[in-house]
Amino acid sequence: GMDDAGRDFCVDLDRIVVPHAIFIGATGSGKTTTAMSFAKQLARLGVRTVAIDPHGHWARFPGAHVVDAREYAPPIASIAEEDIDLLLDVLRAAGVQVLDVHFTVLLNAVQRCGGSLRQLPECLLKARDLSNAWAVDAIYGRLYTLAQLRSASVPASHVVVHTGGDTGPSARMRLLLWLLWAVTEAKRTCPKP
C-alpha cells in the first residue's frame, strides 16, 4: 500500500512479533480489504483468524466458520475475575451506565458461580441485598439475555462473527461478548498474551 506521504508501504508478515491486531478506520478506508489480505497471508503460516464483523463482510473468508452473534454466544467456559472489566465493557456497549459498584457486584457473583456465564444472572440475584439491589437490577436483564443465547460450537479454524448489519445496543453487546471470548482465548493459548 501507500503511506500518508504517498510512499510504498510493505509489511513483512514473517517479522510480526505479536499474534494480535486490530484495524480501525473510517467507513470505506480499506479496513476489511487490508485485514483480509493480512489474514489470508497469515493463514498460509497456520495462523487462525477471528473476525468480529457486524456486517458479515468476512463471511467470504476462505474456510471461515460463520456465527451469527444474535443467536449464539461464544463458548466461554467461565469468566475469570480479571475479565470482569471486559464484561463491564460488554454491558457499556448495550447502553448500561456502569459504576464502580457493578464491578463489586459482578465480582461477588463470579466468585459464587465459578464464572459461568449461564449461571451469572442467578448468582447475581443470590448476591442481591438492600445495599446493592439497584446495581444488580441495572445489569441483570442484559446478563440474562446473554445467558439465554445458545452456545456456539467453534472449531479451531477461522471464525467470523457477525450481526447481519445490526449495530444497535443489543448487537454491540453480543459482538463485544465475542471479543471477550477472543481475549480470554488469546490469554489461554498464548505464552505472552
CORURFEN-V127363 format. One record per helix or strand of 3 or more residues. SS is the DSSP state (hx for helix, st for strand). FROM is the first residue (numbers start at 1). TO is the last residue. Records with the same first field share a line. If there is no record, write none. Layout:
SS: FROM-TO, FROM-TO
This chain:
hx: 13-15, 31-44, 57-60, 81-93, 100-113, 117-127, 133-148, 169-189
st: 50-52, 65-68, 159-162
